[in-house]
Amino acid sequence: MATQIFVNPPVKDLNKSVEFFTQLGFTFNPQFTDETATCMIVAADIFVMLLTEEKFKTSTPKEICDATKSTEVLVCLSLASRPEVDEMVHKAVAAGGSTYNEPQDHGFMYGHGFQNLDGHIWELIFMEPSAISQG
């Protein structure tokens, strides 16, 4: 079995977060969804468990970071093209999110990103296939 990754951000309003990410084209696994959490499918082995703040608090003794004021983690997804990066940022802003910087073009890599409804930063990148070492 391949190693899977589960990113677990806290959210203030689960329903609004599901609506936001649905507008970006993500789907959810109903088997792992209830009124306190949902499993957003990013790829075959990559998932985001959106957890209500109350549910999140059961997994840590620490205070929850206010992502609108502090950054605890950056989530970065690679996409298949520059237009896909721009399209997802556009969808995120249209769904109520915001941008936090200008697009970055490094020649071999293009990136931009958005903040979701809770202020968590999602970076999006496209890397030219020729820039990736196969060795």
N, CA, C and O atoms as a GROMACS GRO file, in nm:
protein
  540
    1MET      N    1   0.083  -0.117   0.000
    1MET     CA    2   0.000   0.000   0.000
    1MET      C    3   0.088   0.125   0.000
    1MET      O    4   0.186   0.131   0.074
    2ALA      N    5   0.054   0.223  -0.081
    2ALA     CA    6   0.128   0.348  -0.088
    2ALA      C    7   0.105   0.429   0.039
    2ALA      O    8  -0.001   0.420   0.101
    3THR      N    9   0.204   0.508   0.076
    3THR     CA   10   0.187   0.599   0.188
    3THR      C   11   0.086   0.706   0.150
    3THR      O   12   0.092   0.761   0.040
    4GLN      N   13  -0.005   0.733   0.239
    4GLN     CA   14  -0.105   0.836   0.215
    4GLN      C   15  -0.075   0.955   0.306
    4GLN      O   16  -0.013   0.940   0.411
    5ILE      N   17  -0.120   1.072   0.264
    5ILE     CA   18  -0.105   1.191   0.347
    5ILE      C   19  -0.243   1.248   0.374
    5ILE      O   20  -0.327   1.258   0.285
    6PHE      N   21  -0.264   1.286   0.501
    6PHE     CA   22  -0.388   1.348   0.546
    6PHE      C   23  -0.352   1.479   0.612
    6PHE      O   24  -0.295   1.480   0.721
    7VAL      N   25  -0.385   1.590   0.549
    7VAL     CA   26  -0.366   1.723   0.608
    7VAL      C   27  -0.494   1.755   0.683
    7VAL      O   28  -0.604   1.732   0.631
    8ASN      N   29  -0.482   1.807   0.805
    8ASN     CA   30  -0.599   1.826   0.892
    8ASN      C   31  -0.612   1.970   0.940
    8ASN      O   32  -0.573   2.000   1.053
    9PRO      N   33  -0.666   2.060   0.859
    9PRO     CA   34  -0.684   2.197   0.908
    9PRO      C   35  -0.816   2.215   0.982
    9PRO      O   36  -0.916   2.153   0.947
   10PRO      N   37  -0.816   2.301   1.085
   10PRO     CA   38  -0.942   2.334   1.152
   10PRO      C   39  -1.020   2.436   1.068
   10PRO      O   40  -0.959   2.521   1.002
   11VAL      N   41  -1.151   2.427   1.070
   11VAL     CA   42  -1.235   2.523   0.999
   11VAL      C   43  -1.345   2.573   1.092
   11VAL      O   44  -1.394   2.500   1.178
   12LYS      N   45  -1.383   2.697   1.073
   12LYS     CA   46  -1.488   2.756   1.157
   12LYS      C   47  -1.627   2.708   1.118
   12LYS      O   48  -1.711   2.684   1.204
   13ASP      N   49  -1.650   2.692   0.987
   13ASP     CA   50  -1.781   2.651   0.937
   13ASP      C   51  -1.761   2.541   0.833
   13ASP      O   52  -1.721   2.568   0.719
   14LEU      N   53  -1.788   2.419   0.871
   14LEU     CA   54  -1.762   2.304   0.784
   14LEU      C   55  -1.842   2.312   0.655
   14LEU      O   56  -1.788   2.287   0.547
   15ASN      N   57  -1.969   2.347   0.664
   15ASN     CA   58  -2.052   2.354   0.543
   15ASN      C   59  -2.000   2.458   0.444
   15ASN      O   60  -1.996   2.433   0.324
   16LYS      N   61  -1.962   2.575   0.494
   16LYS     CA   62  -1.908   2.679   0.406
   16LYS      C   63  -1.775   2.634   0.345
   16LYS      O   64  -1.748   2.665   0.229
   17SER      N   65  -1.693   2.564   0.421
   17SER     CA   66  -1.566   2.515   0.369
   17SER      C   67  -1.588   2.410   0.260
   17SER      O   68  -1.517   2.411   0.159
   18VAL      N   69  -1.684   2.322   0.280
   18VAL     CA   70  -1.716   2.222   0.178
   18VAL      C   71  -1.764   2.292   0.051
   18VAL      O   72  -1.723   2.256  -0.060
   19GLU      N   73  -1.850   2.391   0.066
   19GLU     CA   74  -1.900   2.466  -0.050
   19GLU      C   75  -1.784   2.536  -0.122
   19GLU      O   76  -1.778   2.534  -0.245
   20PHE      N   77  -1.693   2.597  -0.046
   20PHE     CA   78  -1.578   2.666  -0.103
   20PHE      C   79  -1.494   2.570  -0.187
   20PHE      O   80  -1.466   2.599  -0.304
   21PHE      N   81  -1.454   2.458  -0.129
   21PHE     CA   82  -1.366   2.366  -0.201
   21PHE      C   83  -1.438   2.292  -0.313
   21PHE      O   84  -1.375   2.251  -0.411
   22THR      N   85  -1.568   2.274  -0.301
   22THR     CA   86  -1.645   2.217  -0.411
   22THR      C   87  -1.640   2.309  -0.532
   22THR      O   88  -1.628   2.263  -0.645
   23GLN      N   89  -1.648   2.439  -0.508
   23GLN     CA   90  -1.639   2.535  -0.618
   23GLN      C   91  -1.502   2.534  -0.685
   23GLN      O   92  -1.489   2.580  -0.799
   24LEU      N   93  -1.401   2.483  -0.616
   24LEU     CA   94  -1.267   2.471  -0.675
   24LEU      C   95  -1.250   2.338  -0.749
   24LEU      O   96  -1.147   2.314  -0.811
   25GLY      N   97  -1.352   2.252  -0.742
   25GLY     CA   98  -1.349   2.126  -0.815
   25GLY      C   99  -1.314   2.003  -0.733
   25GLY      O  100  -1.301   1.894  -0.789
   26PHE      N  101  -1.299   2.018  -0.601
   26PHE     CA  102  -1.266   1.903  -0.518
   26PHE      C  103  -1.393   1.824  -0.483
   26PHE      O  104  -1.503   1.878  -0.481
   27THR      N  105  -1.375   1.696  -0.457
   27THR     CA  106  -1.484   1.610  -0.415
   27THR      C  107  -1.454   1.556  -0.275
   27THR      O  108  -1.343   1.571  -0.223
   28PHE      N  109  -1.554   1.493  -0.214
   28PHE     CA  110  -1.543   1.448  -0.076
   28PHE      C  111  -1.587   1.303  -0.062
   28PHE      O  112  -1.676   1.257  -0.135
   29ASN      N  113  -1.526   1.232   0.030
   29ASN     CA  114  -1.561   1.093   0.056
   29ASN      C  115  -1.669   1.090   0.164
   29ASN      O  116  -1.641   1.119   0.280
   30PRO      N  117  -1.792   1.055   0.126
   30PRO     CA  118  -1.900   1.056   0.225
   30PRO      C  119  -1.881   0.954   0.338
   30PRO      O  120  -1.941   0.967   0.444
   31GLN      N  121  -1.798   0.852   0.313
   31GLN     CA  122  -1.773   0.752   0.416
   31GLN      C  123  -1.702   0.813   0.537
   31GLN      O  124  -1.717   0.764   0.649
   32PHE      N  125  -1.627   0.921   0.515
   32PHE     CA  126  -1.552   0.985   0.622
   32PHE      C  127  -1.601   1.129   0.645
   32PHE      O  128  -1.521   1.220   0.668
   33THR      N  129  -1.730   1.147   0.637
   33THR     CA  130  -1.791   1.278   0.652
   33THR      C  131  -1.906   1.270   0.752
   33THR      O  132  -1.991   1.181   0.745
   34ASP      N  133  -1.907   1.364   0.844
   34ASP     CA  134  -2.020   1.381   0.935
   34ASP      C  135  -2.032   1.530   0.965
   34ASP      O  136  -1.976   1.612   0.892
   35GLU      N  137  -2.102   1.568   1.071
   35GLU     CA  138  -2.120   1.709   1.101
   35GLU      C  139  -1.995   1.774   1.160
   35GLU      O  140  -1.994   1.896   1.180
   36THR      N  141  -1.891   1.696   1.190
   36THR     CA  142  -1.769   1.751   1.251
   36THR      C  143  -1.647   1.744   1.160
   36THR      O  144  -1.545   1.805   1.190
   37ALA      N  145  -1.656   1.670   1.048
   37ALA     CA  146  -1.539   1.651   0.962
   37ALA      C  147  -1.581   1.601   0.825
   37ALA      O  148  -1.690   1.545   0.808
   38THR      N  149  -1.493   1.623   0.728
   38THR     CA  150  -1.512   1.567   0.596
   38THR      C  151  -1.377   1.537   0.534
   38THR      O  152  -1.277   1.602   0.565
   39CYS      N  153  -1.376   1.440   0.446
   39CYS     CA  154  -1.253   1.398   0.380
   39CYS      C  155  -1.253   1.450   0.237
   39CYS      O  156  -1.325   1.397   0.151
   40MET      N  157  -1.172   1.553   0.210
   40MET     CA  158  -1.160   1.609   0.076
   40MET      C  159  -1.054   1.530   0.000
   40MET      O  160  -0.943   1.509   0.049
   41ILE      N  161  -1.090   1.487  -0.120
   41ILE     CA  162  -0.999   1.408  -0.201
   41ILE      C  163  -0.918   1.501  -0.290
   41ILE      O  164  -0.974   1.574  -0.373
   42VAL      N  165  -0.786   1.499  -0.274
   42VAL     CA  166  -0.697   1.580  -0.356
   42VAL      C  167  -0.638   1.495  -0.468
   42VAL      O  168  -0.632   1.539  -0.582
   43ALA      N  169  -0.596   1.374  -0.435
   43ALA     CA  170  -0.539   1.280  -0.531
   43ALA      C  171  -0.555   1.140  -0.472
   43ALA      O  172  -0.608   1.124  -0.363
   44ALA      N  173  -0.508   1.040  -0.545
   44ALA     CA  174  -0.529   0.902  -0.503
   44ALA      C  175  -0.481   0.875  -0.359
   44ALA      O  176  -0.543   0.796  -0.288
   45ASP      N  177  -0.374   0.939  -0.317
   45ASP     CA  178  -0.319   0.915  -0.184
   45ASP      C  179  -0.303   1.043  -0.102
   45ASP      O  180  -0.227   1.046  -0.005
   46ILE      N  181  -0.374   1.149  -0.142
   46ILE     CA  182  -0.365   1.277  -0.072
   46ILE      C  183  -0.505   1.323  -0.034
   46ILE      O  184  -0.593   1.334  -0.120
   47PHE      N  185  -0.525   1.350   0.094
   47PHE     CA  186  -0.656   1.388   0.145
   47PHE      C  187  -0.644   1.506   0.241
   47PHE      O  188  -0.541   1.523   0.306
   48VAL      N  189  -0.747   1.586   0.249
   48VAL     CA  190  -0.754   1.694   0.347
   48VAL      C  191  -0.877   1.668   0.433
   48VAL      O  192  -0.990   1.668   0.384
   49MET      N  193  -0.852   1.646   0.560
   49MET     CA  194  -0.962   1.627   0.655
   49MET      C  195  -0.997   1.763   0.713
   49MET      O  196  -0.929   1.814   0.802
   50LEU      N  197  -1.103   1.822   0.662
   50LEU     CA  198  -1.151   1.948   0.716
   50LEU      C  199  -1.224   1.918   0.846
   50LEU      O  200  -1.325   1.848   0.847
   51LEU      N  201  -1.172   1.971   0.956
   51LEU     CA  202  -1.226   1.941   1.089
   51LEU      C  203  -1.282   2.068   1.152
   51LEU      O  204  -1.219   2.173   1.147
   52THR      N  205  -1.401   2.058   1.210
   52THR     CA  206  -1.451   2.172   1.286
   52THR      C  207  -1.350   2.201   1.396
   52THR      O  208  -1.276   2.113   1.438
   53GLU      N  209  -1.348   2.326   1.442
   53GLU     CA  210  -1.253   2.360   1.548
   53GLU      C  211  -1.274   2.273   1.672
   53GLU      O  212  -1.177   2.234   1.738
   54GLU      N  213  -1.398   2.242   1.702
   54GLU     CA  214  -1.427   2.157   1.819
   54GLU      C  215  -1.365   2.018   1.800
   54GLU      O  216  -1.304   1.965   1.893
   55LYS      N  217  -1.379   1.962   1.682
   55LYS     CA  218  -1.322   1.830   1.654
   55LYS      C  219  -1.169   1.838   1.654
   55LYS      O  220  -1.102   1.749   1.708
   56PHE      N  221  -1.114   1.943   1.594
   56PHE     CA  222  -0.969   1.960   1.589
   56PHE      C  223  -0.910   1.965   1.730
   56PHE      O  224  -0.804   1.907   1.755
   57LYS      N  225  -0.978   2.034   1.821
   57LYS     CA  226  -0.930   2.048   1.959
   57LYS      C  227  -0.915   1.914   2.030
   57LYS      O  228  -0.838   1.905   2.126
   58THR      N  229  -0.988   1.811   1.987
   58THR     CA  230  -0.976   1.680   2.051
   58THR      C  231  -0.846   1.609   2.015
   58THR      O  232  -0.813   1.506   2.074
   59SER      N  233  -0.771   1.663   1.917
   59SER     CA  234  -0.648   1.598   1.871
   59SER      C  235  -0.521   1.669   1.916
   59SER      O  236  -0.411   1.622   1.888
   60THR      N  237  -0.534   1.782   1.984
   60THR     CA  238  -0.415   1.855   2.026
   60THR      C  239  -0.440   1.927   2.158
   60THR      O  240  -0.549   1.980   2.182
   61PRO      N  241  -0.338   1.931   2.244
   61PRO     CA  242  -0.351   2.008   2.368
   61PRO      C  243  -0.320   2.157   2.346
   61PRO      O  244  -0.339   2.238   2.437
   62LYS      N  245  -0.273   2.194   2.227
   62LYS     CA  246  -0.233   2.331   2.198
   62LYS      C  247  -0.351   2.415   2.148
   62LYS      O  248  -0.452   2.362   2.102
   63GLU      N  249  -0.334   2.546   2.158
   63GLU     CA  250  -0.433   2.639   2.106
   63GLU      C  251  -0.434   2.632   1.953
   63GLU      O  252  -0.331   2.604   1.891
   64ILE      N  253  -0.548   2.657   1.894
   64ILE     CA  254  -0.559   2.663   1.748
   64ILE      C  255  -0.508   2.799   1.702
   64ILE      O  256  -0.546   2.903   1.755
   65CYS      N  257  -0.424   2.794   1.603
   65CYS     CA  258  -0.368   2.915   1.543
   65CYS      C  259  -0.476   2.989   1.465
   65CYS      O  260  -0.554   2.925   1.393
   66ASP      N  261  -0.482   3.120   1.477
   66ASP     CA  262  -0.572   3.201   1.395
   66ASP      C  263  -0.500   3.224   1.262
   66ASP      O  264  -0.411   3.309   1.253
   67ALA      N  265  -0.537   3.149   1.160
   67ALA     CA  266  -0.467   3.152   1.032
   67ALA      C  267  -0.483   3.284   0.959
   67ALA      O  268  -0.414   3.308   0.860
   68THR      N  269  -0.573   3.371   1.005
   68THR     CA  270  -0.584   3.504   0.944
   68THR      C  271  -0.476   3.597   0.999
   68THR      O  272  -0.453   3.705   0.944
   69LYS      N  273  -0.408   3.556   1.109
   69LYS     CA  274  -0.306   3.639   1.171
   69LYS      C  275  -0.169   3.573   1.176
   69LYS      O  276  -0.068   3.642   1.180
   70SER      N  277  -0.165   3.441   1.176
   70SER     CA  278  -0.040   3.365   1.184
   70SER      C  279  -0.045   3.252   1.083
   70SER      O  280  -0.152   3.210   1.040
   71THR      N  281   0.073   3.204   1.045
   71THR     CA  282   0.080   3.092   0.953
   71THR      C  283   0.146   2.974   1.023
   71THR      O  284   0.258   2.986   1.073
   72GLU      N  285   0.077   2.863   1.026
   72GLU     CA  286   0.133   2.744   1.089
   72GLU      C  287   0.191   2.649   0.984
   72GLU      O  288   0.291   2.583   1.008
   73VAL      N  289   0.126   2.644   0.870
   73VAL     CA  290   0.170   2.553   0.764
   73VAL      C  291   0.127   2.610   0.629
   73VAL      O  292   0.027   2.681   0.620
   74LEU      N  293   0.203   2.580   0.526
   74LEU     CA  294   0.165   2.614   0.389
   74LEU      C  295   0.134   2.484   0.317
   74LEU      O  296   0.215   2.392   0.317
   75VAL      N  297   0.018   2.476   0.258
   75VAL     CA  298  -0.018   2.359   0.179
   75VAL      C  299   0.014   2.395   0.034
   75VAL      O  300  -0.031   2.498  -0.016
   76CYS      N  301   0.091   2.311  -0.034
   76CYS     CA  302   0.130   2.340  -0.171
   76CYS      C  303   0.089   2.223  -0.260
   76CYS      O  304   0.123   2.108  -0.233
   77LEU      N  305   0.014   2.254  -0.365
   77LEU     CA  306  -0.028   2.153  -0.461
   77LEU      C  307   0.034   2.183  -0.596
   77LEU      O  308   0.039   2.298  -0.638
   78SER      N  309   0.080   2.079  -0.664
   78SER     CA  310   0.129   2.097  -0.801
   78SER      C  311   0.014   2.071  -0.897
   78SER      O  312  -0.065   1.979  -0.878
   79LEU      N  313   0.007   2.152  -1.000
   79LEU     CA  314  -0.096   2.138  -1.102
   79LEU      C  315  -0.031   2.116  -1.237
   79LEU      O  316   0.090   2.132  -1.251
   80ALA      N  317  -0.110   2.078  -1.336
   80ALA     CA  318  -0.058   2.033  -1.465
   80ALA      C  319  -0.018   2.145  -1.560
   80ALA      O  320   0.050   2.119  -1.659
   81SER      N  321  -0.058   2.270  -1.531
   81SER     CA  322  -0.024   2.379  -1.623
   81SER      C  323  -0.038   2.514  -1.554
   81SER      O  324  -0.100   2.526  -1.448
   82ARG      N  325   0.021   2.615  -1.615
   82ARG     CA  326   0.006   2.752  -1.564
   82ARG      C  327  -0.141   2.794  -1.566
   82ARG      O  328  -0.189   2.850  -1.467
   83PRO      N  329  -0.213   2.769  -1.676
   83PRO     CA  330  -0.355   2.808  -1.676
   83PRO      C  331  -0.435   2.742  -1.563
   83PRO      O  332  -0.528   2.803  -1.510
   84GLU      N  333  -0.401   2.617  -1.526
   84GLU     CA  334  -0.473   2.552  -1.415
   84GLU      C  335  -0.446   2.624  -1.284
   84GLU      O  336  -0.536   2.637  -1.201
   85VAL      N  337  -0.322   2.671  -1.264
   85VAL     CA  338  -0.290   2.748  -1.143
   85VAL      C  339  -0.377   2.873  -1.138
   85VAL      O  340  -0.443   2.900  -1.038
   86ASP      N  341  -0.376   2.949  -1.248
   86ASP     CA  342  -0.455   3.073  -1.252
   86ASP      C  343  -0.604   3.047  -1.236
   86ASP      O  344  -0.674   3.123  -1.169
   87GLU      N  345  -0.653   2.939  -1.298
   87GLU     CA  346  -0.795   2.907  -1.291
   87GLU      C  347  -0.838   2.874  -1.148
   87GLU      O  348  -0.944   2.918  -1.103
   88MET      N  349  -0.756   2.796  -1.076
   88MET     CA  350  -0.793   2.761  -0.939
   88MET      C  351  -0.789   2.884  -0.848
   88MET      O  352  -0.875   2.899  -0.762
   89VAL      N  353  -0.691   2.972  -0.866
   89VAL     CA  354  -0.687   3.095  -0.787
   89VAL      C  355  -0.812   3.179  -0.816
   89VAL      O  356  -0.874   3.233  -0.725
   90HIS      N  357  -0.847   3.190  -0.944
   90HIS     CA  358  -0.968   3.266  -0.981
   90HIS      C  359  -1.092   3.206  -0.915
   90HIS      O  360  -1.176   3.278  -0.862
   91LYS      N  361  -1.105   3.073  -0.920
   91LYS     CA  362  -1.220   3.007  -0.857
   91LYS      C  363  -1.222   3.031  -0.706
   91LYS      O  364  -1.328   3.054  -0.648
   92ALA      N  365  -1.103   3.027  -0.643
   92ALA     CA  366  -1.096   3.047  -0.498
   92ALA      C  367  -1.142   3.188  -0.460
   92ALA      O  368  -1.217   3.205  -0.364
   93VAL      N  369  -1.098   3.287  -0.536
   93VAL     CA  370  -1.140   3.425  -0.507
   93VAL      C  371  -1.290   3.441  -0.532
   93VAL      O  372  -1.359   3.506  -0.453
   94ALA      N  373  -1.340   3.382  -0.640
   94ALA     CA  374  -1.483   3.390  -0.670
   94ALA      C  375  -1.567   3.321  -0.562
   94ALA      O  376  -1.682   3.359  -0.540
   95ALA      N  377  -1.509   3.221  -0.496
   95ALA     CA  378  -1.582   3.146  -0.392
   95ALA      C  379  -1.570   3.210  -0.254
   95ALA      O  380  -1.622   3.157  -0.156
   96GLY      N  381  -1.500   3.325  -0.245
   96GLY     CA  382  -1.490   3.394  -0.116
   96GLY      C  383  -1.352   3.395  -0.055
   96GLY      O  384  -1.332   3.456   0.050
   97GLY      N  385  -1.257   3.328  -0.118
   97GLY     CA  386  -1.119   3.330  -0.068
   97GLY      C  387  -1.050   3.458  -0.112
   97GLY      O  388  -1.114   3.549  -0.165
   98SER      N  389  -0.920   3.466  -0.090
   98SER     CA  390  -0.844   3.583  -0.130
   98SER      C  391  -0.704   3.542  -0.170
   98SER      O  392  -0.658   3.432  -0.138
   99THR      N  393  -0.636   3.630  -0.242
   99THR     CA  394  -0.496   3.606  -0.274
   99THR      C  395  -0.411   3.672  -0.167
   99THR      O  396  -0.458   3.764  -0.099
  100TYR      N  397  -0.289   3.628  -0.152
  100TYR     CA  398  -0.198   3.684  -0.052
  100TYR      C  399  -0.071   3.738  -0.115
  100TYR      O  400   0.011   3.800  -0.046
  101ASN      N  401  -0.053   3.715  -0.245
  101ASN     CA  402   0.062   3.770  -0.316
  101ASN      C  403   0.034   3.768  -0.466
  101ASN      O  404  -0.070   3.721  -0.510
  102GLU      N  405   0.128   3.820  -0.541
  102GLU     CA  406   0.117   3.821  -0.686
  102GLU      C  407   0.170   3.688  -0.740
  102GLU      O  408   0.246   3.619  -0.671
  103PRO      N  409   0.131   3.650  -0.863
  103PRO     CA  410   0.189   3.529  -0.923
  103PRO      C  411   0.341   3.540  -0.929
  103PRO      O  412   0.396   3.648  -0.948
  104GLN      N  413   0.408   3.428  -0.914
  104GLN     CA  414   0.554   3.423  -0.916
  104GLN      C  415   0.597   3.339  -1.036
  104GLN      O  416   0.564   3.221  -1.045
  105ASP      N  417   0.673   3.400  -1.128
  105ASP     CA  418   0.722   3.329  -1.246
  105ASP      C  419   0.874   3.319  -1.236
  105ASP      O  420   0.945   3.419  -1.251
  106HIS      N  421   0.922   3.199  -1.212
  106HIS     CA  422   1.066   3.174  -1.201
  106HIS      C  423   1.122   3.107  -1.326
  106HIS      O  424   1.231   3.051  -1.323
  107GLY      N  425   1.047   3.112  -1.435
  107GLY     CA  426   1.090   3.048  -1.559
  107GLY      C  427   1.058   2.900  -1.559
  107GLY      O  428   0.970   2.856  -1.632
  108PHE      N  429   1.129   2.823  -1.479
  108PHE     CA  430   1.108   2.678  -1.471
  108PHE      C  431   0.988   2.642  -1.384
  108PHE      O  432   0.935   2.531  -1.391
  109MET      N  433   0.945   2.740  -1.300
  109MET     CA  434   0.834   2.714  -1.208
  109MET      C  435   0.746   2.838  -1.201
  109MET      O  436   0.795   2.951  -1.194
  110TYR      N  437   0.616   2.815  -1.202
  110TYR     CA  438   0.518   2.922  -1.191
  110TYR      C  439   0.430   2.894  -1.070
  110TYR      O  440   0.387   2.780  -1.050
  111GLY      N  441   0.405   2.995  -0.991
  111GLY     CA  442   0.322   2.972  -0.874
  111GLY      C  443   0.233   3.090  -0.840
  111GLY      O  444   0.264   3.205  -0.872
  112HIS      N  445   0.125   3.061  -0.777
  112HIS     CA  446   0.034   3.159  -0.721
  112HIS      C  447  -0.043   3.085  -0.612
  112HIS      O  448  -0.018   2.966  -0.591
  113GLY      N  449  -0.132   3.150  -0.545
  113GLY     CA  450  -0.203   3.081  -0.439
  113GLY      C  451  -0.319   3.163  -0.386
  113GLY      O  452  -0.350   3.272  -0.434
  114PHE      N  453  -0.382   3.106  -0.284
  114PHE     CA  454  -0.498   3.171  -0.225
  114PHE      C  455  -0.505   3.138  -0.078
  114PHE      O  456  -0.440   3.046  -0.029
  115GLN      N  457  -0.586   3.216  -0.008
  115GLN     CA  458  -0.621   3.186   0.130
  115GLN      C  459  -0.766   3.139   0.130
  115GLN      O  460  -0.851   3.201   0.067
  116ASN      N  461  -0.794   3.030   0.198
  116ASN     CA  462  -0.932   2.982   0.203
  116ASN      C  463  -1.012   3.065   0.303
  116ASN      O  464  -0.963   3.165   0.354
  117LEU      N  465  -1.134   3.025   0.330
  117LEU     CA  466  -1.223   3.103   0.416
  117LEU      C  467  -1.170   3.122   0.557
  117LEU      O  468  -1.205   3.220   0.624
  118ASP      N  469  -1.085   3.030   0.603
  118ASP     CA  470  -1.029   3.039   0.738
  118ASP      C  471  -0.891   3.102   0.740
  118ASP      O  472  -0.829   3.111   0.846
  119GLY      N  473  -0.841   3.145   0.623
  119GLY     CA  474  -0.711   3.211   0.617
  119GLY      C  475  -0.593   3.118   0.593
  119GLY      O  476  -0.480   3.164   0.587
  120HIS      N  477  -0.618   2.987   0.579
  120HIS     CA  478  -0.508   2.894   0.550
  120HIS      C  479  -0.458   2.920   0.408
  120HIS      O  480  -0.536   2.938   0.315
  121ILE      N  481  -0.326   2.922   0.393
  121ILE     CA  482  -0.265   2.948   0.263
  121ILE      C  483  -0.248   2.819   0.184
  121ILE      O  484  -0.197   2.719   0.235
  122TRP      N  485  -0.293   2.824   0.060
  122TRP     CA  486  -0.279   2.713  -0.035
  122TRP      C  487  -0.196   2.764  -0.152
  122TRP      O  488  -0.243   2.845  -0.231
  123GLU      N  489  -0.073   2.716  -0.162
  123GLU     CA  490   0.012   2.752  -0.274
  123GLU      C  491  -0.014   2.654  -0.388
  123GLU      O  492  -0.037   2.536  -0.366
  124LEU      N  493  -0.009   2.706  -0.510
  124LEU     CA  494  -0.030   2.625  -0.629
  124LEU      C  495   0.090   2.648  -0.720
  124LEU      O  496   0.129   2.762  -0.744
  125ILE      N  497   0.149   2.539  -0.770
  125ILE     CA  498   0.264   2.556  -0.858
  125ILE      C  499   0.251   2.469  -0.982
  125ILE      O  500   0.185   2.365  -0.981
  126PHE      N  501   0.314   2.514  -1.088
  126PHE     CA  502   0.336   2.434  -1.209
  126PHE      C  503   0.486   2.438  -1.233
  126PHE      O  504   0.545   2.546  -1.240
  127MET      N  505   0.547   2.321  -1.246
  127MET     CA  506   0.688   2.312  -1.275
  127MET      C  507   0.706   2.252  -1.414
  127MET      O  508   0.647   2.149  -1.445
  128GLU      N  509   0.787   2.318  -1.496
  128GLU     CA  510   0.816   2.269  -1.629
  128GLU      C  511   0.873   2.128  -1.618
  128GLU      O  512   0.970   2.107  -1.546
  129PRO      N  513   0.816   2.030  -1.688
  129PRO     CA  514   0.865   1.892  -1.680
  129PRO      C  515   1.015   1.880  -1.709
  129PRO      O  516   1.083   1.796  -1.650
  130SER      N  517   1.066   1.962  -1.800
  130SER     CA  518   1.209   1.954  -1.834
  130SER      C  519   1.298   1.999  -1.720
  130SER      O  520   1.418   1.970  -1.720
  131ALA      N  521   1.241   2.070  -1.622
  131ALA     CA  522   1.319   2.119  -1.508
  131ALA      C  523   1.331   2.015  -1.398
  131ALA      O  524   1.409   2.032  -1.304
  132ILE      N  525   1.256   1.908  -1.408
  132ILE     CA  526   1.258   1.805  -1.304
  132ILE      C  527   1.357   1.697  -1.341
  132ILE      O  528   1.346   1.633  -1.446
  133SER      N  529   1.457   1.677  -1.254
  133SER     CA  530   1.560   1.578  -1.278
  133SER      C  531   1.501   1.438  -1.267
  133SER      O  532   1.428   1.407  -1.173
  134GLN      N  533   1.532   1.355  -1.362
  134GLN     CA  534   1.484   1.217  -1.361
  134GLN      C  535   1.583   1.122  -1.296
  134GLN      O  536   1.560   1.002  -1.296
  135GLY      N  537   1.691   1.173  -1.242
  135GLY     CA  538   1.795   1.088  -1.187
  135GLY      C  539   1.799   1.092  -1.044
  135GLY      O  540   1.882   1.025  -0.982
   0.00000   0.00000   0.00000
